[in-house]
């Protein structure tokens, strides 16, 4: 392959940018410089939450980040797309559609997980201009900006490497069930019914394999699609605001996917902080999810050999408990939204978990 034509096998083209920034210092300082960059990004997200929501929301974000991602936040580039998605939704809430969709496009071109946020932004724009004709530019200027950014970057990526551009799609399709996912819990439970599970380190993670793997993966995909469609439908009916719809979409993609990595908590941390603010019920419930995740990684992973991790007696009970809490949050949001009789003008997350909005944010 020609120089400067190799692309990441798992991520899109723009994922090279965070690592390119570290070339400003000698290579031996790579880890430190990368951590400094991510610290600056985390600080920027904190300031955005403080300015656009409340000090309580900013502190809650910092709490979730430290408790759940102290081992990963500064070693991964996830905070960059996280900041972009937060900015996109805030701008969309303020009807800055072209900028909102531009930021979302950049986030997706860094990490594909943000794809699930396209419908919440698009639906919000359509609802905002529902009195306009369907062909009005006000309905489509955001999506036009989104397509333009994606087309430009994808064209550059294809010119550099066709295989490198399309490779991540096949990579994700071929990935097996990772041991920290809820699907792996299903395989573990199946082992008590006569379906043995074995583990292997592939695709950069420890994965579970069983005769039930294909059925579990298919079931996860089904509930992933079903959950997203129900979320978007609720938003279209005016029962979910854009922040709650975005949070639900991210939570569903986390829990229904074949992979669950600790850095995934970063994806939702600013959204939970934005709509939950300093409400103690949110701090406790999501704080437990963060603590369980940290208990799994790095503590269990560092205490045992990698291939022995899923055989640690407490491992799968912790994964199951974390999954149950996330599912409880999702169903609480659905229940509250379904009972909502009016248009969702304010985030419903506090109401779903706490029963009423937090009126004492700092």
N, C-alpha and C positions, 0 to 999 in steps of 0.2 A: 504494500500500500504506500502511496506517495506521502511525503511528510505533510503534516497539517490536514490530513484527510481522515484520520481515525476519529470515530465518535464513540461516546459511551454506549455499552451494550444494553444498558438498563434505562437510561434517561435520555431526554431530548437534547438538542444541540445547546440550548442556553445554559444547561447545567455545567458547562465548561467554565462559565464566567466566574463563579465564586472561587474556583480553584486557580484560575488565571490571575486573580487579584493577589494571590500569595506570591507571585513572581516578583513583586516589588521588593521583597527581602530575600536574603540568602536562603537556599533550600533547607539548611539545618534549622531554620526558624519557622519552617512550614506550619507545624502544629500550633505554635504560639500565635503566629500571624493569623491563621485561620480562626482560632478562638477569639482573637481580638475583633476580627470582622463580624463574627456572629454575635459577640457581645454588643457591638454597636447596633446591629439589627434588632436585637432584643430590646435594647434601650429605646430605639425608635418606636417599636411597637408599644412599649410602655407609655411613651409620651403621647402617641396617637390616642390610646385608650383614655389617658388622663384628660386630654384636650377635648375629645369627641364624646366621651361618656361620663366618666367620673374618676376621682382618685381611687375610690373603692374598687372600681373595675380594673384599674391599672395594677393595684396591689394584689388583687385576686389573680391576675395573669402571672405576676411574678411568683406568687405562691405556688400555683400549679406548675409553672416551669421548673422551679427549684425542686419541688417534691417529686415530680414525675420524670423529669428529664435532666437532672443534674449531671448524669453520666453521658448524655447524648446531645444535649442542646448545642454545645459549643464544638462538637466533633462532626456534626452533620450540617448540610446546607438547607435543611427544611425550613428554617426560620425565614429565609428569603421568600419562597412562595407563600408561606404563612402570612407574612406582612403584606404581600401583594393581594392575597385574597381578602384580607381584612379591609385594606384600602378600597378594593373593588366594591365590596358590599356597602361600605360607608358612603362612597361616592354615589352608588346606585340609590341608596336611601335618600340622598340629596338631589336626585334626578340629574346627576352628571354622567349621563349614560355613555358617551364616547370614551371618557377617561376610565369609567368603571370597567367597560368591556376590554379596553386596552390593557389595564392592569391584570384582568383575569386571563387574557390571552398570554401575557408574559408569565404568569404563574403556571399555566398549563404547559407552556414550553420549557419550564424548569422541571415540573413534576406533574405527571398525568392525573394525579388524584383529584386535582381541582376541576376536572371535567364535569363532575356532578353538580357544580355550581352554575353551569351555563343556564339551565332552566330556571332556577330561582331569579336570576337577574333578568332573563328574558320575560318571564311572567310578570315580574314587577314593572317592567317598562310597558308591557301591553296593558296592564291594569291602570297604569298612570295615564295612558292615552286611549282608554277604552271608548271615549266619545269621538275619537278621530277615525277617519276612514282607514281601512286596513292597509292601504298603500301609502299612507302618510309617512313622510320621511322621519317624523318624530317617533314612529313605532320601530323603525329599522336602523337608525343611524348608529346605535350601539352595536348591533350585530354586524353591520357593515365594517365598522372599525375593527371588531374582533376578527372577522374573516381576513381583512387586509393584513393585519399583523401576523396572523398564523400563516397566510400564504407567502408573505415575504420571507419569514424565518424558515419555513419548510422548504421553500425553493432553494435558499442558500444551503440548507442541510442536504438536500438531494444532490446539489451540484458537488458538494464535498464527498458524499458517500451515500449511494442508494441503499446499500445493505445496512449501513450504520443508522440510516433514518428509519427504515422499516423494521430493523432488528428488535427494538424494544417491544413491539407488538407481539411478535412470536415468543419473545422471552417471557412475557407475562402470561401468555396463554399456556405455556408449557410448565409453569411453576407448579410444584406439588403443594400439598397442605402443610403449612409451617406449624411448628409445634405449639406456638403461643396463640394460635387462632382458636376460635370457638369450634371450627370444624375439626381440629385436632382433638378437642375434648370429646366430640362425638365418636371419633375413631377410638379413643381411649375407652370410652364406655362400651363400644362394640367389642373390645377385646375381652370383656367379661361375658360376652354372649358367644364366644367361640370364633371371633374374627381377629386373629393375632395382628399386632402392629409392630413394624420394625422402623428404625430410624436411620437416616443417612444425611450427611452434610452435602447438600447440592444447592446450586443457584445462590450461593453466598449465605445460606441459612440452614439451620437444622430442621429437617422435614419429616413428616410421618407418612408411612405407606401402609395400606391395608387393602383388602378386597373390597372394602366399602368406600375407598377414596373417591372413585368416580361419582358414586351416588351422593356422597357428602358435598363434593364440589358442585354438582348440579343443583342440589338443594340450596346451597349457599347463593348460587347465581339467581335462582328463582326468587328467594326472599329479598335479595338485593334489588332486583328489578321491581318486585311488588312493593317494597318499602319506598323506593324512590317515586314510583308512580303515584302512590297514595299521598306522599308528601307534596308532590307538585299539584295534585288535584286539590288538596286542602288549601294550598296557597292560591290557586286559581279561583277558588270559591271565596277568597278573602278571609279565611279562617287562620292563616298563618302569615305573619309579617316576614320580610325578606331575611332577617337575621335568624329567626327560628327555623325557617325553611332551610336555610343554608346549614345551620347547625345539625338539623336532622339528617340532611343529605350526607354530611360528613360522618356522623355517627353510624349511619346505616352502612356506608362504604367500609368503615372500620370493622364493624362487628360481623358483617356478612361475607367479608373477603376471605381468601385462602391464606392471607398473610396478616399477622399482627405484630408489628415491630414497636418498640418503645417510643420511637420518634413520632409515631402516629398521634400520640397525645398532643404534640405541638400543633397539629392541624386544627384541633378544636379549641385549644386553650384560650385564644383571644375571643372566640365567639361565646364560649361559656362565660368568660369574664365580662364581656360586653352586656349580655342579657341577664346574667346572674348577679353581677356587681359583687357587693360584699355580703350578700345574704348568707347567713351561717349555714343554712341547709344545703346550699350549693357548695359552700366551702367544705362541708363535711362529706357530702356524697361524692363529689368529684375528687376531693382529697383522698378518699379511700381508694378510688380507682388509681390515682397517681401512686399512692403508697404500695398498693399491690403490684403495680408494674415495676416499681423500683425494687421491691422484694424479689421479683423474678429476675430482672436484669437491672443492676449488675450482680446482686448478691448471690442468688442461686447459681448463676452461670459461672461466677468466679470461685464458688466453693466446690464445684464438682467438674470433672472432665466433661467436655461438651456433649459427648454421646451418652453420658449418664444423666444429664439434666432432666429429660422427660421421665426417667425412672425414679426420681426423687419423690418420696411419698406425698409431699405437700405440694408438688409442682402443679399438677392438674386441678386439685381443689382450688388453688389460688387463681388459676386461669379461668376456671368455671365461675368463681365468685365475681371476678372482674367482669366477665361477660354478662352475668345476671344483673349486675348493677347498671351496666350500660343499656341492656335491654329494658330494664325497669324505667330508666329515664326516657327512652324512646317511646314506650307505651304510655307513659304519663303525659308526654307531649301530645301524642295522638289523641288520647282520651280528652284532654283539655280542649284541643283544637276542634274536635268533633262536636263538643258541647257548646262551643262558641257560636253565638247567634249573630254577632255583628262583624263588621270589617276589622281585621287585625291591624290596628293602628300602632300598637305597642307590642314589644316582644312578649311572648306568652310563657317563656321558659320559667321565670320566677313563679308565675301562677301555677304552672303544672307541678312544680316540685314543692313550692312552699305554701301554695294555696292563696297567696296574694303577692303583689309586687312589693319589692323591698323599697320602703319609703325612707330608709335611714342611711342611704349611701353617703359616703364621705364626700 
